[in-house]
């Protein structure tokens, strides 16, 4: 592979305009296809195949299609006076008639009709459900805008309007500045690292073009399969981080080659032949970990995995094709527009050498201190409770939060999480009596506040029953209530009959998702750890190094879990990141964090440990090789980690609690992994293990393939004469040396 990458890098550098034109044409073609296919279509569908809630949805879609469409709850509220005053009553009735006339609307009942039960006791709050006859993926922003216009009459009469529902969520998403802020922060860090605007711009341009192609690909993908609305943002977050980091490694290597007198085209090929292999290895691991999310068997969760995998794959392709072209295009001008001047470090960083020396001087103390720190951070994770945020966790100014608060205050906290029971019987003559038995059993359940009358379909074979819990959707008591209804209440009511009943609704679906993920989490973690362990055994031809890496990776992930639980679930410091209260740990976030972090941590593991391995192969001095390895990689790893932490941290600024959780979890985990695990625990443990770190059983040595991540053995181009003199001092930035990226297999 080394020779192939060398030829690819050199060819791209020699023909930069061909490569750039090809990339731009592909990006334009992808967006043209995306536009022709209807643009982005990101929908939140929380279906859990095989679960009770999904079976209920399937029954309703088949037997009761008019009840399985999309619905929007419209909340009417009077700050002063009552809604049933004549002028307001007439305005609300007119709003209902206008809503009923909209396309695909099959029902928009008047909430002020006597006996409807939709008006609060104080007369200040009322609600109605506008029902559509098509699923959510067939409705869009124009439909919600039409509903708002239809209710304008009520608003003109002094009635405050607010809305809840999937259509509302998909139509009112606010654009975030997180990506832009993260990009600007990364530019500043790169400028400090490289010292020149030209060198800084290359990773940024590579990441932006790669992100454009990956985003366009995901837009097309959204027309072919269901993708959650938050998935593209998570993919962007990961794409920016890995794209800039990968380019940082290659640009640093290239500039060192130029400083050693290598021709720009040859340097681009040599950089790709060496550091490029480690980059591909790391990117491949990230993609495998992300695709492992398919194990959970939930399409919504899986969409986060493959959308992020698409972007990471594109970023790797950009790093090995587009970036060499840009390097060839700028040539020796890469050091132009200098703004910072620092001393060069041809033999590694003095600071990181002193750091590694201090760590390895007292390795047991360093290991103990790190384990105590990581353990304390991980303790709150033992109390993690999986759930799903509801409208009560949204920003106070959103229409969904306003509707949620009005309904909870007027009708009780459980009103925002009603349970829908689908009831089916093969004999239409028994549906009424069976439905009566179910309603009676539900009314005797202590956790139920109200139970509606059964609503049958036209054939009389299926009915729906709505039950409102006494507790809020996020309350653990609601989860236990759903379990009792499924396990005891419904089986008891249907005993002796041929009827079947299932519980669905957003609350029940979220509970099913959390339970499914809890069931598959251990399997998922085992699969990702196992595959990563095998890859590291192949790469380093060692047993203890991969085992150590896997254990430390798990430790860093669980430490980030603990920090997320502390902030979101327990509420400590939640106001600092813009939350109004506690938020349950979103059911799929632990899996996503594990997949992403286990993949990203491989980057730092490869670049640090492979450099230590090279020193050990040269000197056979285990202690000295650890110090030299950290001295030559500490600067670039710390710079890459700071970029990742900054990019991920900027996503905490947004309003979506899902994105906030990802941003905080990823930024904390990367910081812990780079600065605690890789630059303290790894050197300390490797000092303690000594020569045993690199021992491999003879039988395993014979069967393992030889993988040279840096390609030193397979491609060793002849030294090139110096093409352009590079002065030392004010015209040369202090940057990682060529040795920073020289891991060997």
N, C-alpha and C positions, 0 to 999 in steps of 0.2 A: 504493500500500500504506500510505503514511503516514496518509492520512485514515481508511482502514479500521481501522488499529491504534488510532488516536486514539479512534474511536467505540467500539471494543471495550474499551479501557482505561477510558474514562469510564463506559460502561454497566456494566462489572463493578464499578467503584467505587461506583456509585450503587445497585446491587442486590447487595450482598455476600452476603446470606443465600441468595439464589437460586443464586449461583455455588457457594458452599460446600456447600449441600445437594446440588446437582447432582454435585459432585465426590465427596462422601461416598457418594451413591447409586451412582455408577458404580463406585467402589472396592468397595463391598459386593457389587454384582452380579458383578463380575469374580471376587472370591474365592468367591462362591457357585458360580459356574460351575466354577472351578478345583477346589473341593471335590467337586462332583458328578461331575467327570470323573476323579477318582481321586487328586488332589493332584499334587505334583511327582514327576517321573519323569526324573531326570537320570542318564544312563548314559554311561560312557566306552567308546566303540566306535571303535577306531583303524583304520577301513577306508579304504583308498586306492583309489578306483575305477580299474579298469584295471591295477592293479599285480599282480605275481606272487603276493604274499601274499593279496590279495583273491580272485584266481582260484582259489587253493587252498581258501580258505574256501567259495567258491561250490560247488566240486566236492564237498567234504565235506558241505555242507548238503544237496545233492541226492542224492548216492550213498551217503553214510555218515553219516546224521543222528545216529546214536547216538554218533558221535565228534566231532560239531560242536557239541554242547551245552556248557553251562558246566561248569567243573571247579574244585575247590578242593583245594589241596595241604595235607594235614595232616601236621605234623612232630611226631614223638615224640622226646623227648630225656630222658636220665637223667643228672643231674648227677653221681651216684655209682652205681657198679655198672653192670650191663648190662640192656638191655631184654628179652633173651631168658631172663631168670630166670623160673621157673615162674609166680610171682604176677603179674608184669608182663606176661608173654606172654598169660596168660589174660585180663587186663584189656584189653589192646590188641585181642585177638580179639573180646571182647565189644563193644568200641567199634565195631569194624568191622561186626558184626552189627546193632547199633542204627542205625548210619549207613545200612546197606543197606535198612533198613525205612522210611526217610523218603520223603516224597512226592517224585516225580520223580528219585530217585536210582536209577541203573541199575548202578552199580559202586562198590564200596568194598572193594577187596581187602585182605587181611591182610598187612601189610608184613613180618611175621615168618615167613611161609611159607618153608620151605627152598627155596633156588634162586631166590627172587624178585629178589634183588639190591638190595632196598630197605633193607637193614640195613648200617650202616657197619662198617668193619673192626674198630673198637674196641667195637662192640656198643652204643654209647651213643646213636646217632641213627638213626632210621628215618623213612620217609616213605611215604605212600599218597596216591593221587589219587581223590577222591570225584567221580564223574561224574554230571551231571544230564542229563536228556533234553530240556531246554528251554533257550532262550537266556537271557542274563543279564537282559534286560528283563522276563522273566516271573518273576524271583525277587526277593526282598527281604530286609529285616532279619529277618523271622520265620523264614526258611529258614536263615539263618546261625545264629540263636539255637537253632534245633532241632538243627543239627549240633553246636553246642557242648554241648548237653545230652546228645546221643548219645555224646559222647566223655568224659562225666563219669566213667565207670568207670575209664578209664585215669588220669585226673587223681587220683582217690582212691587209686590204687595208687602214687602218688609219681612219676608221669610228667609232665614239663613239656610242655604242648601249645602249638603256635603254628600259624598259618594263613597261606596265601597264595592270591591269586586275585582276580578282578574282583568276585565276590560279597563277599569280605572287604573290599575297598576301598570298595564302595558302602555297606557296613553299619557301618563303624567310623569314619566321618568325624566329626571333633571340631568342635564349635562354637567359633568364634573370637570374641574380644572386639574385633577390629580395627575393625569398623564403629562400635561404641560409643565406643571411644577416639578414633577419628578425628572423630566427631561432637562429642564434648566439646571436643577441641582446636580445632575450627572455631568453636565457640561462644565460646571465650575470645578467639580472634583477632577475631571479629566484634564482640565487646563492646569490645575495645580500639579497633577501627576506628570504631565508631559512638558509643560512650560511653553507650548506653542499652540496657536490657534489652529494651524493646519493639522497637526497631529491630533488635536482634540476633536476636530470635525470629522475625521474618518470613521471612528466608531459610531458617532451619532448618525451620520449619513447612512452607514451600513444598517444600523438598527432601524431607522425610519423606513428605508426602502423594504427591508425584510418584513417589518410590521405591516406595511401597506399590502404586500403580497399575501401575507398570512391572513390579514383581516378580510381581504377580498375572497380568499378561499373559504373562509368560515361563513361569509355571506351566502355564497353558493351552497355550502353545506346546509345552511339553515332552511333552504328550500327543499332539501332531500330528506331531512330528519329533524326531529324536535330538539331545539337547543334552548337552554334556559337563558333568561334575559341577563343574568349576571355573568354568564360564562365568557362572553367576549371581553368584558372588563378584566376578568381574572387572566385570560389569555394575553391581553395587552400588558398587564402587570408583569407576568412572567417573561413575555417576549422582550420587553424593554430591558429587563434585568439581565437575562442571559445573552441577549444580542450585544449589548454594550460590553459586558464582561468578556465574551469570546473575542470580540474585536480588540479589546484592550490587551489581551494576551498576545495576539498576533502582531499588533502594531508595535508593542514593546520589543518583541523579538526582532522585528524588522529593523527598527531604529538601531538596535545594538549591532546587527549585522552591517548596517551602513557605516557605523562608527568604526568597525573593524576593517573597512575598506572594500566591502563587497558591492558589486554592481546592483542597482535597484531591482532589475528583473530577476537576477539570480537570487537576491535576498528574499524576494517575495516567494520564490519557489522553495528555497531552503527553509524559510519560516513555516510554510505550510507543510513541508515534508516532516518537520520536527514537531513543533507545538500543535500543528493541525491534527495530528493523530490523537493526541490527548484530548483535544477539543471535540473531535468526533466521538471518541469513547465516552466522554462526559455527557454530550448531548444525547447519544444513544441510550444511556442509562436513564436520563430524565424522561425520555419518550416512553421507555419501557415501564417506568414507575407510573407515569400518567395513564397509560393505556391499561394498567392494572386495575384502574377504577371500574372497568367493565365487569370485574368479578362480583361487584355488589349486586348487579342485575337490575339496576334502576336507571331507566333511560335519562332522566334529568341529571343524575349524578354523573353518568357516563359522558354526558355532553361536555361537562367541565374538563374531563380528561382528554377527549379527542380534539376539542377546539384548541386547548393549550398545546397538545402534541403537534398539531398542524403548525402553529406559530413557532415552536421550538425547532421543528424540522426545517422550516424555511430559514430561521436564523442561522442554523448550521450551514445550510447551502449558501447563504449570503456570505458567511465568514470565509468559505473555501473557494468562492468564485468571484463575488462582487468586491470584496475587500482587497484581494491581490490586484484586481484591475485598478482600483483607486490608488493603491500603493505604487503601481507602475505609472499611473497618470501623473502623480505629484513628484515622483522621483526623489531627488535630493532636496526638493523644496519643502519636504515634510517638516524641516526644522525652521521654516520661516515664520515670521510674525511672533517672535519670542516675547513673552511678557514676564517670565520668571527665570532666575538664574540661580542654580545651586550646583554644588560640587558633584562630579561624577563618582560612581562607586563601582569600579571595574571588578573588584573582588568581593562583592556582596555588601550589604548594608552593615555599617558598624553598629548602629542601634540594635538591629535584630540579632547580630552576633552576640552583643552583650546580653540581650534578652534571653537568647537560647542558653548562653553560658550560665546565667543566673538560675534558669529553670532546671537545667540538668545538674547543677551543683547540689540542689536539694530536691530530687525528683519525688521522693515520698511525700514531702510537705506540699509540693505543687499538686500532686494527684489527690491528696486528702482534701486540700482546700477547694479544688474544682469539683470533686464529688459531693462535698457538703453543699456548695453553692447550687449545683444542678439538682441535687436531691431536694433542697428546700424549695426551689422553684417548681419542681414537679409534684410536690405534695398535694396542692389543690386539685390536681388532675384526678386524684382518687375520688373526688366528689363530683366529677363531671356528670351533668345531666343533659342528655341530648334532647333537642326539641326543634322548633321552627319559630322564627319571629312572626308575630302577627302585626296588625295595624297599630296595636298599642305601643309598639317599639319604634314607630316612625316618628319623623320630626313633627313637633307640635303644630307647625304651620301647614302641613299637608292635609288635603281634603279627606284622606283615609283616616288619619289620626283624629280629626275633628269629628267625623262620623262615629268612629269607635268610642270616643269619650262621651258623646251625647247618648248613644245607645246604652252604654254601660251604666251611665248615671240614671237614665230613665227606666230601663228594663232589667237591669242586673248585669253582672260581669259575664255571665255565661251566654248572654244573648249574641255576643259577637262570635261565638263558636258553636252554632247549632249542629246537631247530629241528624243526618238523614238516614232513615231506615227504609230500605227497599224490601217490600213484602210481595212474594209471588206464590200463587197456588194454581195447580192445574185445573181446578174446578171453579168457575166463576161464581157458583152459588155459595161457595164457602168463604169467599174473600172477605165479605162484610163481617162474618162472625170471627174469622181468624184475626182480622184487623182489630176488632174490638178486644180480643184477648191480649193482643200485643200492647194496645194502648193502656189497658187496665194494668198490665204487668209493669209498664214503664212508669205509670203514675204512682206505683207503690215503691219505686226505687228512690231512696232518700236523696241521691245526688241530682235528681231531675227536678227542675223548677216548673216547667210547663210542658205539656204534650199536646200536639195538634191532632185534629181528626184525620183519619186516613183519606187520601185523595186518590181515587182509582183511575186507571187508564180507560180508554174507550171500550176495550175488549173485556174489561172486568177481571183480568187475570193478574194484574200488578197494581200495587198501591204504594204511595210514599207516606211516611209518617215523620214529622219533624219533632224532635225533642230538644229542649233547651236546658243545658246543665246549669247548676247553681254557681259553678266556678268558671274562671276565665280559661281560654284555650291553652294558655301557658302553664296553668296550675297542674301540679303533679296529680292532684285529686281527679282532674278531668281524665287523665290517662287511665287511672285505676277504674274510673266509672265506665269508660269504653270497654275495658277488659271484662268488667262484671256484666255489662249488657250482652256482650258476645258469648261469654262462657256460661252465664247463669240465667239472666232475665229472658232473653229470646228463646233459648232451648226449652226453658220451662213453659213459656207461653205457647210454643208450637208443639209441645208434647202431645202425641196422639193425632196430630194433623199431618197433612201432606205439604204444608207450606214451608217456604224457605225465606229467611230474612238475613240481610247483610247491613252493616253500618258503614256509611260513607260520609262525605262532607270534608271540607278542608282540614278540620281538626282531626278527624279519624284518619285521613290520608297522611297527615304529618306524623301521627303516632305510628302508623304502619311503616313509614319510611325510617323513623328512628329505630324501630325494632329490627327491621331488616338489616340496617347498617350495623347495629350492635351484633347481630348474628354473624355477619360476614367480616367484621373488622379484624378478628384474629387471623382468619384465612388470608385476608388481603395483606396484612403486615408480614405474615410468614412467607407469602409468595414474593413480595418485593424484597425482603431481607435475603431470602434464599437466592434469588437471581443475582442480586447485587454482590452477594458473597462469592458466587461462582465467577462473576466477571472480575472481581478483584484478585481472586486466586490465579486466574489466567494472566492478569496484567502484571502482578508482582511476584508470581511464582513463590508464594509464601502462604503459610497457613495462619500464623498468628497475626500478621498485619491485617488481612481481611476480617478475621474474627474481631480483632480490636476495633477496626473501623465500623463494623456492623453494630457492635455494642454501643459505641460512642454515638453513632448516628441515632440510634433509638433513644439514648439518653437525652440528646439535644432536642429531639422532637417532643419528648414527654415534658421537658422543662418548658418548652414553648406552650404546650397544652396547659400547664399549670398557670402560666402567666395570662393566657387567654381566659381561663376560668376565673382567675382573680379579678380581672377587669370587667368582663362581660357578665358572667353569671353571678359573681358576688358583688359587683358594682364598685369596687375600690378603684377610684380614679376614672370612672366612666364619664364623668362630666368633662374631664379634660380632653376627651376625644369626641365630644359633641353628642353624647347619649343622655337621654332624659331619665333613664332608670336602668334596671338590670335587663339583660337579654339572655335567653337560653342559648347554650352552645348549639349552633345550627348543625343538624344531624350529619350532614355530609362534610362539614368543614374538617373534622379530625382526619378523615381519610384523605382529603385533598391535601391538607398540610403535610401529611406523612409522605404522600407520593411526590410532591414537589420538593420537599426538603431532603428526602433521601436521595433524590436525583441530583439536586444542586450541591449537596455536601460532597458528592463524588468529585466535583471540580477541584475543590480545595484539597481533598485527600490525594488525588492524582498528582497535582502540582507540587505539593509539599513532600509527600512520601517518596515519589519517584526521584526527586532531587537528592533525598537522603540515600536512597538506594544507589544512585550513581556514585555518590561519594564513598559509600561502603564498598562498592565493587572496585573502586580505585585504591582505597587505602586499607580496607579490612579493619578499620578502627570504628567500632560501633558508636562510641561516645562522640568522637570528633565529627563523624559523618552527620550526626543529628544536628550539631551546632552549625556546621557549614550548610546543611540543607535548609535550615530555617533562615540563616543569614542571607541566602540567595533567593529565597521565595517569600520571606515575610512581607517585604514591601509591596509586591504585586498582589499577593493574596489579600493583604489588608486594604489596599486600594480597591480591589474588585469587590470585597465585602462591603466597604463603605458605600460604593455605588448601589449595590443590591439593597442594602438597608435603607438608603435614602429614597430610592425609587419605590420600594414597597411601602415605606413609611408614609409617603405622600398620599397613598390611597386611603389612609385613615381620615383624611380631610373630608371625603364625600359623605353623603347622607345615608346611603344604603348600609344597614348593619352587617350584611353579608360581606360586602367589600371591606368595611372597617375591620371585620374579624380576620379576613385574609391578610390585609395589610399589616395589622399589628402582629399577628402570629408569624408571618413570614419574616418581617423585619427583625423581630426579637430572635427568632430561631437562627437566622443567618448570622446575626451578631454573635450569638453564643457559639455557633458552630465554628466560625472563623477565629474569633479572638480567645475563646476559652478552650474549645476542643482541639482545633488544629495547631494553634500556636502556643498552647500550654500543656494540655493533657497528652497530645500525641508525642511531642518531644520527651516529656517526662516518662511516659510509659515505654517508649522505645529505648530510652537510656536504661531503664530497669530491666528490660528484656534482653538488651545487649545483642550478642550474635544470634540468639534464638529467634530474633525477629525474622531472619532470612533463611532459616532452616526449612527444608522441604524433604519429605520422605522420598527415598530413591524411586519407589514404585510410582509415586505421583509425578515425580520429575520426568519419568519416561513417557507418561501418557499425556501430559499437558502440552498443548501447542505453545510455541514460543511467540509471544507478542511483545514487540518493541514499540512502546507508545511514542517515543521520540524519534524513532527511525535512525538512530545513530549507527546501527549495524548494517542497515540495508541501503542507506544513501549517505555518502560522505563526499560531497563535492570538493574539488580542489580549491584551495584558497585563492581568492581573487585579489589582484592588485588594487590598492586604494585608488578610487576614482576621483573623489573630491576630498580634499583635506578637511578634517573636522577639528577645529581648535578646541582646546580644553580650557575651561573657565567660564567666562560670561557667555560664551556662545554654545554651551553644551548643557543640557538639562541633566539633573540627577535622576537617573531612571534605573529600573531593574536591568541587570546585565543579561547577556545571552544565556548564562547559566541558570537564570530563573526558570527556564522552560526546557530542561534537559533530562526529564525522567527516562529511565530505561526499564525495560521489562524484566 
